[in-house]
Amino acid sequence: MTFGVVLVVLGGFLLGGAWSIWKADSETRGRTGPQVAIAVVLLAAALLATVSGVLRLV
């Protein structure tokens, strides 16, 4: 397994984590500020890891 494949898989896990946090909204107030911030950070990390992995595979 090459490092590029590991990065793509890691990006998938981070994307799943971002989706999970985004869907876990509070029932009374909607999404909180920290939830949105963590989801955005995880989404950015997922995109960076996935793009890096794809570029390493090419």
C-alpha positions in Angstrom: 0.0 0.0 0.0 1.5 3.3 -1.0 1.5 6.5 0.9 -0.9 8.1 -1.6 -3.5 5.4 -0.9 -3.1 6.0 2.8 -3.7 9.7 2.3 -6.9 9.1 0.3 -8.2 6.7 2.9 -7.4 9.2 5.6 -9.2 11.9 3.7 -12.3 9.7 3.5 -12.2 9.2 7.3 -11.9 12.9 7.9 -14.7 13.6 5.5 -16.9 11.1 7.4 -16.0 12.8 10.6 -16.9 16.2 9.2 -20.3 14.8 8.0 -20.9 13.2 11.4 -20.3 16.5 13.3 -22.3 18.5 10.8 -25.3 16.1 11.2 -25.1 16.1 15.0 -27.1 19.3 15.5 -28.5 20.2 18.9 -32.2 19.7 19.1 -32.9 23.0 20.8 -30.5 25.5 19.2 -29.4 24.0 15.9 -25.7 23.8 15.2 -23.4 25.5 17.6 -20.4 27.6 16.7 -17.8 25.0 17.8 -19.6 22.3 15.8 -19.5 24.4 12.6 -15.8 25.3 13.2 -14.7 21.7 13.8 -16.7 20.5 10.8 -15.0 23.1 8.6 -11.6 22.3 9.9 -12.2 18.5 9.3 -13.5 19.2 5.8 -10.5 21.3 4.9 -8.2 18.6 6.3 -10.1 15.9 4.3 -9.8 17.9 1.1 -6.1 18.5 1.6 -5.4 14.8 2.4 -7.4 13.6 -0.5 -5.8 15.9 -3.0 -2.3 15.2 -1.7 -3.0 11.5 -2.0 -4.3 11.8 -5.5 -1.3 13.9 -6.5 1.1 11.3 -5.0 -0.6 8.5 -7.0 -0.2 10.4 -10.3 
